[in-house]
Amino acid sequence: MILIVLAVIPRIDAPGMGPSDWVLHAMAYGVLGGLLFASGLGRGGTVQGVVMAVGGATVFGLATEFLQLLIPYRSFEIRDVVADAVGALVVVLVGFFSLKAAESARRGGI
């Protein structure tokens, strides 16, 4: 819900202040991807779960960009969708490999 609200409110641009829009997108959708992965959509740490969590976050990001086409003061930006996907992928992969390392340690590996 927060991501939808942020997608439709007017953007406040302050040059030189804070992280870039791209970084903010990556962070927000990284959190969403991580939550999807941790919520069980990650299917117990499988590759299919990684695809589902990253795909879900990316599709949601794409949907919010299309929503912005209906709002006069916002615009569709493919770069934002790419940032959403990259952020989700990074966080989900960290979660995935952390689970794999923990499983390996429990079995007496590494």
C-alpha positions in Angstrom: 0.0 0.0 0.0 2.8 2.4 0.9 4.4 1.8 -2.5 1.1 2.7 -4.3 0.8 5.9 -2.3 4.4 6.9 -3.2 3.7 6.1 -6.8 0.8 8.5 -7.1 1.8 11.5 -4.9 3.6 14.4 -6.6 7.4 13.9 -6.7 9.5 16.4 -4.8 12.8 16.9 -6.6 15.6 18.4 -4.6 18.8 18.3 -6.6 21.8 17.1 -4.6 19.6 16.1 -1.7 19.5 12.4 -0.6 19.8 9.3 -2.8 18.8 9.2 -6.4 15.3 8.1 -7.5 16.9 4.9 -8.9 18.4 4.0 -5.5 15.1 4.7 -3.7 13.3 2.4 -6.1 15.9 -0.3 -5.7 15.6 -0.1 -1.9 11.8 0.0 -1.8 11.4 -3.0 -4.1 14.3 -4.8 -2.5 12.3 -4.7 0.7 9.1 -5.9 -1.1 11.0 -8.7 -2.8 12.6 -9.7 0.5 9.2 -9.7 2.2 7.7 -11.8 -0.6 10.5 -14.3 -0.4 10.3 -14.5 3.4 6.5 -14.8 3.4 6.5 -18.2 1.8 6.3 -17.1 -1.8 10.0 -18.0 -1.6 8.9 -21.7 -1.5 11.4 -22.6 1.2 14.4 -21.1 -0.5 14.1 -22.7 -3.9 15.1 -21.2 -7.2 11.4 -21.2 -8.1 10.9 -19.1 -5.0 13.5 -16.6 -6.1 11.9 -16.3 -9.4 8.4 -15.9 -7.9 9.5 -13.2 -5.3 11.6 -11.2 -7.8 8.9 -11.6 -10.5 6.1 -10.5 -8.1 8.0 -7.4 -7.0 8.9 -6.5 -10.6 5.3 -7.0 -11.8 4.0 -4.8 -8.9 6.6 -2.2 -9.9 5.5 -2.4 -13.5 1.8 -2.0 -12.5 2.6 1.1 -10.4 4.4 2.6 -13.5 1.3 1.9 -15.6 -0.8 3.5 -12.9 1.3 6.6 -13.2 0.2 6.9 -16.9 -3.2 7.9 -15.5 -1.8 10.7 -13.3 -1.1 14.0 -15.0 1.9 14.9 -12.9 3.6 11.5 -13.0 5.1 9.5 -15.9 6.0 5.9 -16.9 9.7 5.3 -16.5 11.2 2.0 -17.7 14.3 2.8 -15.7 12.2 2.7 -12.5 11.0 -0.8 -13.4 14.6 -1.9 -14.0 15.6 -0.4 -10.6 12.7 -2.2 -8.9 13.8 -5.6 -10.4 17.5 -5.1 -9.5 16.6 -4.1 -5.9 14.3 -7.1 -5.5 16.9 -9.5 -7.1 19.7 -8.4 -4.9 17.8 -8.7 -1.7 16.2 -12.0 -2.6 19.5 -13.5 -3.7 21.0 -12.5 -0.4 18.2 -14.2 1.4 18.4 -17.3 -0.9 22.2 -17.7 -0.4 21.9 -17.1 3.3 19.3 -19.9 3.6 21.6 -22.2 1.6 24.6 -21.4 3.8 22.5 -22.0 7.0 21.2 -25.3 5.6 24.8 -26.3 4.7 26.0 -25.4 8.2 23.3 -27.4 9.9 24.2 -30.5 7.8 27.9 -30.1 8.8 29.1 -28.5 5.6 31.3 -25.4 5.3 
